[in-house]
């Protein structure tokens, strides 16, 4: 059967001879067929094994296609690598045509040059021309080409280790010298020096940490140290390391109650919190579930759930096989979900209405509470509190004309009820500013000043009550011509006038009861001898004498007394 691999189609006679030869070889009466190496071929081998495929068929009986080819793994050795930095002989002294314009080497061009870019290259200066690099053709196999440690020199790590060891030895020696120089025997001072050295070592050299040998030495010195207060030899060296707890309490020892959280000794996990009466943020250990639902863990769980649901619907999504695809699909899914939600909301509101009910008022208005302090007077006016925001106008503001330093409406005269300029107290619009002279003239021509001057000329001031009469005239002028509401602001009451007003109010009420409601309800016209309808003292007397119907204690009578 091994000879049936001949190229071409056999005739009927040749096929019969081939069958007879194969039968004779199996019977042992004919010699076995030989391959290209002269080795006999077992005639009992099946045809599907002995017959070579069409791309390996040589036309002669052979079993080479079933044997493993010789594999030369010399190219996969790790020591077969480029000789870095190797130069080919001495450098040239003149620039050669076709060489690198920067360094002058013939083995690369300017865009591939690894030298520092010069201000003027070697092409123009003919100075400092570098030697040519050795172009090496290293035959690497599949494994050697993809091995990240191929060509690594172990001597580099040895130099790094020696550098670390030298720095550690210098730090240890410096710390020992500082402790030896201490003249005190106080253990607290020694601890302070050791702790300061430790802190300086951490802050100064953040890349180098204390080794295990150093920790062991310091612990040995600390164990040999005596207690504070004992007599110590000044030459005795004492090294005390920073005292810290090295062991952590096991999870199952935090709460020894058998009914507390379950501890799995096989996986060393405790899902629930061992102490239920302590918040999770303040507890030393809040359970494994606390860490499972913190940070980015919920997002990973949502991503995994999305991958499972997508795979159940027939989509080719697998979080472990292709995490990038799963994350992108999840992000796209969330965007489409938000868009669909907004579209549904808009369509429902457009069909049924009710968008105004979704607009909620601020919490300050809903609860009716605020932190702003506002103080009101007895009449309901704001005395102290937050000022109202100034309303902006559509007209131009802060426009100064005719040498004015303030705008029109920045000053108000309460006596006459007119507006003007604050810089000159002029009540004439678009007038020229007169400055301080205008202010003096406005004060001299005011009604208060004229009334006070008239009263002073008619009634000369007496030595005993000069100040009182002047103050009375000014108050009456202010009271007559001011448009300020009675009872607003800071009210100053005269005790004598208040007593007289209370007496007059009692007489008015008594007279109103005797004469009837016709005269007692309302009396038109001002009182005799008064220049104003109602004064501050009369208003206060009315408030004090009126009956408070809302007062629940108004009709209370003490029967015991």
Secondary structure, DSSP 8 states (H G I E B T S, - for coil): -GGGG-SS---HHHHHHHHHHHHHHHHTSS---B-TTS-B--TTS-HHHHS--TTT--SS---GGGS-----GGGG-TT----TT-EESS--SS--TTS-TTT--SSS-GGG--S---SS-HHHH--S---EE--------HHHHH-TTTT--HHHHHHHHHHHHHHHHHHHHHHHHHHHT-----HHHHHHHHHHHHHHHHHH-TT----HHHHHHHHHHHHH---TTS---TT---------------GGGT---TTS---BTTTTB--S-S-TTS-TTTSS---HHHHHTSTTHHHHHHHHHHHHHHHHTT----TTT-HHHHHHHHHHHHHHHHHHHHHHHHHHHHHH--GGGT----HHHHHT------EE-TTS-EEES--------SS--S---TT-SS-TTSEEETTTTEEE-TTT---STT----THHHHHHHHHTSHHHHHHHHHHHHS---SSSHHHHHHHHHHHHHHHH----TT-SS----HHHHHHHHHHHHHHHHHHHHH-HHHHS---S--TT-SSS--HHHHHHHHHHS--TT-TTTT---S--
